[in-house]
Amino acid sequence: MNNFKSGWFSEVSEAYLPGQAMSLEVEEVLHQEKTQFQDILIFKSKTYGRVLVLDGGIQCTDRDEFAYHEMIAHLPLFSHPNPKSVLVVGGGDGGTLRELAKHSCVEEIHICEIDERVIELSKQYLPQTGVGFSSPKVHVHIQDGVEFMAQCKKQFDIIITDSSDAVGPAEALFDDPYYESVKEALKDDGVICAQADCIWVDDETPKDLTITCRELFPVVGYALCSVPSYASGLTGFVLASSCKDTVLDDPVRKLTQEEVEAMGLKYYDSDVHKAAFVLPQFVKKCLALDEPLPPSDDEAQ
């Protein structure tokens, strides 16, 4: 990894972040290794606490991880009337598991992570998120997410794809065959949520992902979330449901302020849920969720 210079870490990628970088001042490098799948770096920063980096890309920081993890977990769960079984693909830092375990209705949480070292190191160096693995509801599967998903049929109320960006080991988690398997693994009233990259940096990934989901599911939505340590400070989620009556942009279960505080939430509440689906004009035009689907390659010929 050559992302260090004069005591600073910079997320630099000519492919993903041409002409820009996100930099954090480093106090101490806590761990660095190359696994079978990716480069892993964990360091203590001056202003963002501990930071997890995979293949040069920032995955989470102590300072702002709650925003991402609360939204990717609670947006789909509060869009379902009674979610009991949840699958997370990716998410080896444990933050999404931590949030899912706060729901008393959830009985079992399965996580499929391809790189066991991410889990081990998160437990060791990132206790703020690694605590998610301590819940007795959690069942860990060390396996390729695409292969695992293909084995599941009508099994889950919620499926969350908590992946890194669409490069490296996570690339296949953005492809059509994976989402075809997701549909088969989802129960008839199920809801999915997937990390869909920053639309300021890459508008093709969220656009392609929403098209894929619209071809497979009757209800699809896109929500925004502010995460300062991510590229351009913004990320997005594609949500979809296999039930045509699901309303994604208005939580079916509303939280009181007392419940928000009891759950320890710092970003998500019922108003934020609704607001996340209110999109700027350029995002609406990019995703074209209210317009007819473009013709498929077969139809265009």
Buried (B, 14 or more C-beta within 10 A) or exposed (E): EEBEEEEBBBBBBEEBBEEBEBEBEBBEEBEEEEBEBBBBBBBBBEEBBBBBBBBBBBBBBBBBBBBBBBBBBBBBBBBBEEBBBBBBBBBBBBBBBBBBBBBEEBEBBBBBBBBBBBBBBBBEBBEBBBBBBEBEBBEBBBBBBBEBBBEBEEBBBBBBBBBBBBBBBBEBBBBEEBBBBBBBBBBEBBBBBBBBBBBBBBBEBBBBBBBBBBBBBEBBBBBBBBBEBBBBEBBBBBBBBBBEEBEBBEBBBEBEEEEBEEBEBEBBBBEBBEEBBEBEEEBBEBBBBEEEEEEEEEEEE
